[in-house]
Amino acid sequence: MTQHQGGLESSLRAAVAERVGEGRFGLWFGEGVHLGLDEDALEVAVPNAFFREWIQGHFSGNLIEAAEAVTGRTLSLRFRIDGEAEPKVGSLIEPQPADERRKPGVTVPLVPTPQSPPPSERPRNQGRAPRRLDDFVTGPCNRLAHAAAREMVQSVGASFNPLVIHAGIGLGKTHLLEGIGHALRARQPGLKLIHGTAEGFTNGFLDAMRSNSLGSFRSRYRNAEALIIDDVHFLAAKRATQDEFLHTFNALIAEGVPIILTADQHPKRIAKLTDELATRFLGGMVVKLDAPDPTTRRAILKAKAQARGVDVPDAVLEYIAEHLRASVRELEGALHSLIAHAVLTGKRLDLNLAKSALRDTIRHTAQAVALRDVERAVCHLFEVDADTLKSDSRARSLTYPRMLAMYLCRKHTGAAYSEIGRYFGGRNHSTVISAEKKVLGWLRDEERNALLAGFETVADVLAALERTLGA
């Protein structure tokens, strides 16, 4: 970038920040987003399609105004995803007259009530301070969910509502919920926020029916100014409770009350959840937390060690991050165990101690992945049997999962192409090579998934399979 271009981008960024606010600017226009001029257009380079769609939908007017203020000209707006040669169709936005431009991001804050919430509506985990969004270590596995959590706080539900965060155990759902609750209260002291679990809602509803106090129960929930519910999948198969929650949900949404939910999987994949509830949950924003990648695992461990005030050598952090991959909770538990071991034995906290203290933990959690493990995971997710998966059928409903299985076997088992081919129906090595290339192409192109409800992309499907494998 030339000195002139660098100065121009700095001026553009300053003008945009002035219009959208420093908080939102830092969230959506960080180091991965660049601004520049391309002929008569303001070009916005973004890291992925989500950022393009979000910025385009919420900040287009601000960007056009900022460019006009800096250049003195009315420019169109062009988006480009880094790595793509040309902007995608529909990414060019013509400027509108000033009086027709909408001001995205303008929200009306909820009016706080003077009284504090009763004990039953206070956040859980009262034995310690709630975790904060600023303490949440981000990486490719969770950056979108963290950004969505911040946006929920910033807009108080005006940008999207509800926010549904889904993930397996120990990947950070509760941390995000506590962080959102803490930030909402800091933003609006006295906010009547109910923070609980779906199990708590169910038990409260049943108690209210037994004691003939449904009116009081409904009033408590439906007068909330923010609702945070963990483990909403607990409602599955409980029809009466789901109906009650649906009415509560609809009443709050109608009043613009922010609702934040977590589940162990995508709403569309929660068995015995009514279509009415699943549809309502999909009306806002649904985001997923994946298992952390190696870089994020190391960053999490480093942050946890610093929070404990313990200087842990990089080699030890690397060792733990390499061998424990399934969840954040697993990483944190191993680190705390190691620190306690060093304190209790008086030994130096080094790599030798880590290998000794964590030997059993690593042996029981880092099991090797076999071909049959991949086959079992794929068959379970796609609801097919092993013989059908290995058959000669060329139906897309079978070739698609078969290619994913071959790709995962190559990635996680160490088996040769020929061995994988033989395992999946006596195919040759070139078939496996072709399947691997096909899947890599899908990942590169962010291919949309059209076979499994609840998964948006092929990457989402693979992430679910790899969680099953513990990879």
C-alpha positions in Angstrom: 0.0 0.0 0.0 1.4 3.4 -1.0 1.7 6.3 1.5 -1.2 8.0 -0.3 -3.4 4.9 -0.1 -2.6 4.4 3.5 -3.5 8.0 4.4 -6.7 7.7 2.4 -7.7 4.5 4.2 -7.0 6.1 7.5 -9.2 9.0 6.6 -12.0 6.7 5.5 -11.8 4.6 8.6 -11.9 7.7 10.8 -14.9 9.0 9.0 -16.7 5.6 9.3 -15.9 5.3 13.0 -17.3 8.7 13.6 -20.6 7.6 12.0 -21.0 4.1 13.4 -19.4 4.6 16.9 -16.1 3.3 18.1 -17.6 0.2 19.6 -19.3 -1.1 16.4 -16.4 0.1 14.3 -13.9 -2.0 16.4 -16.2 -5.0 16.1 -17.0 -4.9 12.4 -14.2 -2.9 10.8 -11.1 -4.5 12.5 -7.9 -5.5 10.9 -9.6 -7.9 8.6 -11.6 -5.2 6.8 -9.9 -2.7 4.5 -11.3 0.4 2.7 -10.1 1.8 -0.6 -11.1 3.5 -3.8 -11.6 1.6 -7.0 -12.5 4.1 -9.8 -15.8 5.6 -8.7 -16.6 3.1 -6.0 -15.6 2.7 -2.4 -14.3 -0.8 -2.1 -14.7 -2.7 1.1 -12.5 -5.8 1.4 -13.8 -8.3 4.0 -12.6 -11.7 5.2 -15.7 -13.7 4.4 -19.3 -13.7 3.1 -20.8 -13.1 6.6 -18.9 -9.9 7.1 -19.9 -8.7 3.6 -23.6 -9.4 4.2 -23.6 -7.9 7.7 -21.7 -4.7 6.8 -23.7 -4.3 3.6 -27.0 -4.7 5.4 -26.2 -2.5 8.4 -23.6 0.1 7.5 -24.0 0.8 3.7 -25.4 4.3 4.3 -22.6 5.2 6.8 -19.9 4.0 4.4 -21.3 6.0 1.4 -21.6 9.1 3.6 -18.1 8.7 5.0 -16.6 8.3 1.4 -18.5 11.4 0.3 -17.1 13.4 3.3 -13.5 12.3 2.6 -13.5 12.6 -1.2 -16.1 15.2 -1.9 -17.7 12.8 -4.4 -20.8 10.6 -4.3 -19.4 7.0 -4.7 -21.1 3.7 -5.2 -20.2 0.9 -2.7 -18.4 -2.3 -3.8 -17.6 -5.4 -1.6 -14.8 -7.9 -2.2 -14.0 -11.0 -0.2 -10.3 -11.4 0.2 -9.0 -14.1 -2.1 -11.8 -13.5 -4.7 -10.6 -11.9 -8.0 -13.9 -10.0 -8.6 -16.7 -8.8 -6.4 -19.7 -11.2 -6.4 -22.9 -10.3 -8.3 -25.0 -8.0 -6.2 -22.2 -6.6 -4.2 -22.3 -3.2 -5.9 -24.6 -0.7 -4.2 -25.5 2.5 -5.8 -25.7 5.5 -3.5 -29.2 6.8 -2.5 -30.2 10.4 -2.1 -29.3 11.7 1.3 -32.9 11.9 2.6 -33.5 8.3 1.7 -30.5 6.8 3.4 -31.3 4.7 6.5 -29.1 5.1 9.5 -28.3 1.5 10.4 -27.5 0.6 14.0 -29.7 3.3 15.6 -31.4 1.6 18.6 -33.7 2.7 21.4 -32.5 1.4 24.7 -34.9 -0.3 27.0 -36.1 1.7 30.0 -34.5 0.3 33.1 -36.8 -0.4 36.1 -35.8 1.0 39.5 -36.1 -2.2 41.4 -33.5 -5.0 41.4 -34.5 -8.4 40.0 -35.8 -10.9 42.6 -33.4 -13.7 43.6 -35.0 -16.2 41.2 -34.2 -14.0 38.2 -30.6 -13.3 39.0 -27.8 -14.9 37.0 -26.5 -18.3 38.0 -23.0 -19.0 39.4 -23.4 -16.5 42.3 -20.3 -18.0 44.0 -18.0 -16.1 41.6 -18.0 -13.0 39.4 -19.7 -13.6 36.0 -17.3 -14.1 33.1 -17.1 -11.2 30.7 -17.1 -10.9 26.9 -13.7 -9.2 27.1 -12.2 -12.3 28.6 -13.5 -14.6 25.9 -10.5 -15.8 23.8 -11.5 -15.7 20.1 -10.3 -17.6 17.1 -11.8 -19.0 13.8 -13.9 -21.5 15.8 -15.8 -18.9 17.8 -15.2 -15.4 16.4 -18.6 -15.1 14.8 -20.5 -16.2 18.0 -18.5 -13.6 20.0 -19.2 -10.9 17.5 -22.9 -11.8 17.6 -22.9 -11.6 21.4 -21.3 -8.1 21.3 -23.8 -7.0 18.7 -26.7 -8.3 20.8 -25.5 -6.1 23.7 -24.8 -3.1 21.5 -28.2 -3.1 19.8 -30.1 -4.7 22.7 -31.8 -7.0 20.3 -32.6 -4.5 17.6 -30.2 -6.0 15.0 -31.5 -9.5 15.4 -33.6 -11.3 17.9 -33.3 -14.0 19.3 -29.6 -14.9 19.4 -29.2 -18.7 19.5 -25.8 -20.1 20.2 -25.3 -23.9 19.7 -22.3 -26.1 20.5 -21.2 -29.2 22.2 -20.2 -29.4 25.9 -17.5 -27.2 27.2 -17.0 -24.9 24.2 -17.9 -21.6 25.7 -21.7 -21.3 25.6 -22.1 -20.4 29.3 -19.2 -18.0 29.1 -20.9 -16.1 26.4 -24.3 -16.1 28.2 -22.7 -14.7 31.4 -20.8 -12.1 29.3 -23.9 -10.9 27.6 -25.8 -10.7 30.9 -23.0 -8.8 32.6 -22.7 -6.4 29.7 -26.4 -5.8 29.4 -26.6 -4.9 33.1 -23.5 -2.7 32.9 -25.2 -0.9 29.9 -28.5 -0.5 31.7 -28.2 -0.7 35.5 -31.5 -2.0 37.0 -32.4 -4.0 33.9 -34.9 -6.7 34.7 -33.0 -9.6 33.3 -33.9 -13.2 33.8 -31.0 -15.6 33.4 -31.8 -19.2 33.9 -32.0 -22.6 32.3 -34.7 -24.4 30.3 -34.8 -26.9 33.1 -35.5 -24.1 35.6 -38.3 -22.8 33.3 -39.8 -26.2 33.1 -39.7 -26.8 36.9 -41.1 -23.3 37.5 -44.0 -23.9 35.1 -44.9 -27.3 36.6 -44.8 -25.9 40.1 -47.0 -23.0 39.0 -49.5 -25.4 37.6 -49.5 -27.5 40.8 -49.9 -24.5 43.0 -52.5 -22.7 40.8 -50.1 -19.7 40.4 -49.7 -19.6 36.6 -50.5 -15.9 36.5 -47.6 -15.0 38.7 -45.2 -17.3 36.8 -46.3 -15.8 33.4 -46.1 -12.2 34.8 -42.5 -12.8 36.0 -41.2 -14.0 32.7 -43.3 -11.8 30.3 -42.4 -8.6 32.1 -38.7 -9.3 31.7 -36.6 -6.7 29.9 -34.1 -9.4 28.8 -34.2 -13.1 28.8 -31.2 -15.5 28.8 -32.0 -19.3 28.8 -29.3 -22.0 28.7 -29.8 -25.5 27.4 -33.1 -24.8 25.5 -32.9 -28.3 24.1 -34.1 -29.5 27.5 -37.6 -28.4 26.4 -37.7 -31.2 23.7 -40.5 -33.7 24.1 -42.2 -31.6 26.8 -45.2 -30.4 24.7 -47.0 -28.4 27.4 -43.8 -26.6 28.5 -42.9 -25.9 24.9 -46.3 -24.3 24.4 -45.8 -22.1 27.4 -42.3 -21.1 26.4 -43.6 -20.3 22.9 -46.2 -17.9 24.3 -43.6 -16.3 26.5 -41.2 -16.0 23.6 -43.8 -14.4 21.3 -44.8 -11.9 24.0 -41.3 -10.8 24.6 -40.3 -10.6 20.9 -43.4 -8.5 20.3 -42.1 -6.0 22.8 -38.6 -6.0 21.4 -37.1 -7.7 24.5 -33.7 -9.3 23.7 -33.7 -13.1 24.0 -30.5 -15.1 24.1 -30.6 -18.9 24.0 -28.1 -21.8 23.9 -28.6 -25.4 22.7 -26.4 -28.4 22.2 -27.2 -28.4 18.5 -28.8 -26.4 15.7 -32.6 -25.8 16.5 -33.5 -27.8 13.3 -31.7 -30.9 14.7 -33.2 -30.9 18.2 -35.4 -34.0 18.2 -39.0 -33.5 19.4 -38.8 -29.7 19.4 -42.0 -28.3 17.9 -41.8 -26.7 14.5 -43.3 -23.6 16.0 -40.5 -23.1 18.4 -37.7 -24.2 15.9 -39.1 -21.6 13.4 -39.2 -18.9 16.0 -35.6 -19.6 17.0 -34.5 -19.4 13.4 -36.1 -16.0 13.1 -33.1 -14.3 14.6 -29.4 -15.3 14.4 -28.1 -18.8 14.9 -24.4 -19.2 15.4 -22.2 -22.1 16.3 -19.2 -22.6 18.5 -16.7 -25.2 17.1 -14.0 -27.0 19.0 -10.9 -24.7 19.2 -8.2 -24.9 16.6 -4.5 -25.3 17.8 -3.8 -21.6 17.8 -6.9 -20.8 19.8 -6.2 -23.6 22.2 -2.8 -22.2 23.0 -4.2 -18.7 23.4 -6.9 -20.0 25.8 -4.4 -21.8 27.9 -2.1 -18.7 28.0 -5.0 -16.5 29.1 -6.1 -19.0 31.8 -2.6 -19.2 33.1 -2.2 -15.4 33.3 -5.6 -15.2 35.0 -4.2 -17.5 37.7 -1.0 -15.5 37.9 1.1 -18.5 36.9 4.0 -18.4 34.4 3.6 -21.5 32.4 6.3 -22.3 29.8 5.3 -22.2 26.1 6.4 -25.8 25.7 3.9 -26.9 28.3 1.1 -24.9 26.7 2.0 -26.4 23.4 2.0 -29.9 24.8 -1.5 -29.5 26.4 -2.9 -27.8 23.3 -1.6 -30.6 21.0 -3.0 -33.5 23.0 -6.3 -32.1 24.3 -8.6 -30.9 21.5 -12.2 -31.6 22.3 -13.3 -28.6 24.5 -12.2 -25.5 26.3 -13.4 -27.1 29.6 -11.0 -30.0 29.0 -8.1 -27.6 28.4 -8.9 -25.5 31.5 -9.3 -28.7 33.7 -5.9 -30.0 32.5 -4.2 -26.7 33.2 -5.7 -26.4 36.7 -4.7 -30.0 37.5 -1.2 -29.4 36.4 -0.8 -26.2 38.4 -2.3 -27.9 41.5 0.2 -30.8 41.0 3.1 -28.4 40.9 2.0 -26.6 44.0 1.3 -29.8 46.0 4.5 -31.6 45.1 6.7 -28.5 45.1 8.1 -29.5 41.7 9.0 -27.1 38.9 6.2 -26.6 36.4 7.9 -27.8 33.2 7.4 -30.1 30.3 8.5 -33.2 32.2 6.0 -32.5 35.0 3.3 -31.9 32.4 3.9 -35.3 30.7 3.9 -37.0 34.1 0.9 -35.3 35.7 -1.3 -35.4 32.6 -0.4 -38.9 31.4 -3.7 -40.5 32.3 -5.8 -37.6 31.2 -4.2 -37.6 27.7 -4.3 -41.3 27.4 -8.0 -41.4 28.0 -9.0 -38.4 25.9 -6.6 -38.6 22.9 -7.7 -42.0 21.4 -6.7 -42.8 17.9 -9.4 -42.5 15.2 -10.0 -45.7 13.2 -11.8 -46.1 9.8 -14.8 -47.7 11.5 -15.1 -44.7 13.8 -15.4 -42.4 10.8 -17.9 -44.8 9.2 -20.0 -44.9 12.4 -20.1 -41.1 12.7 -21.1 -40.5 9.1 -23.8 -43.2 9.2 -25.2 -41.8 12.4 -25.4 -38.2 11.2 -26.8 -39.1 7.7 -29.0 -41.9 9.1 -27.8 -44.6 6.7 -26.4 -48.0 7.4 -22.8 -49.1 6.7 -23.7 -51.5 3.9 -25.6 -48.8 2.1 -22.8 -46.3 2.5 -20.4 -48.8 0.9 -22.7 -49.8 -1.9 -22.4 -49.1 -5.6 -25.3 -46.5 -5.5 -24.5 -43.2 -7.1 -27.4 -41.4 -5.5 -26.3 -38.0 -4.1 -27.7 -38.9 -0.7 -25.0 -41.6 -0.5 -22.1 -40.2 -2.6 -22.0 -37.0 -0.6 -21.6 -38.7 2.8 -19.3 -41.3 1.3 -16.9 -38.5 0.0 -17.0 -36.8 3.4 -16.1 -40.2 5.0 -13.2 -40.7 2.7 -11.9 -37.2 3.3 -12.1 -37.6 7.1 -10.4 -41.0 7.0 -7.5 -39.5 5.1 -7.3 -36.5 7.5 -7.6 -38.3 10.8 -6.7 -42.0 10.5 -3.4 -41.9 8.6 -4.6 -44.7 6.4 -3.4 -44.9 2.7 -5.7 -44.0 -0.2 -5.9 -47.6 -1.3 -6.8 -48.9 2.2 -9.6 -46.3 2.5 -10.9 -47.2 -0.9 -11.0 -50.9 -0.1 -12.8 -50.2 3.2 -15.6 -48.2 1.5 -16.8 -50.9 -0.9 -13.6 -52.0 -2.7 -13.0 -48.8 -4.5 -9.5 -47.9 -5.9 -7.2 -45.2 -4.6 -8.0 -42.7 -7.4 -11.7 -42.6 -6.1 -10.4 -41.5 -2.7 -8.1 -38.9 -4.1 -11.0 -37.5 -6.1 -13.2 -37.4 -3.1 -10.6 -35.6 -1.0 -10.1 -33.0 -3.7 -13.9 -32.5 -4.1 -14.3 -31.9 -0.3 -11.4 -29.5 -0.2 -13.0 -27.6 -3.0 -16.3 -27.4 -1.1 -14.5 -26.0 1.9 -12.5 -23.5 -0.2 -15.7 -22.3 -1.9 -17.8 -22.3 1.3 -20.2 -24.7 -0.4 -23.7 -24.6 1.0 -25.1 -27.9 2.3 -28.4 -29.1 0.8 -28.8 -32.5 2.4 -28.9 -32.0 6.2 -31.3 -29.7 7.9 -29.6 -27.5 10.5 -26.3 -27.3 8.7 -25.6 -24.3 6.4 -22.3 -25.3 4.8 -20.2 -28.4 4.2 -17.8 -27.1 6.8 -20.6 -27.2 9.4 -21.3 -30.8 8.6 -17.6 -31.7 8.8 -17.3 -29.9 12.1 -20.2 -31.9 13.6 -18.6 -35.2 12.4 -15.2 -34.2 13.8 -16.8 -33.4 17.2 -18.2 -36.9 17.2 -14.7 -38.3 16.5 -13.1 -36.1 19.1 -10.7 -34.8 16.5 
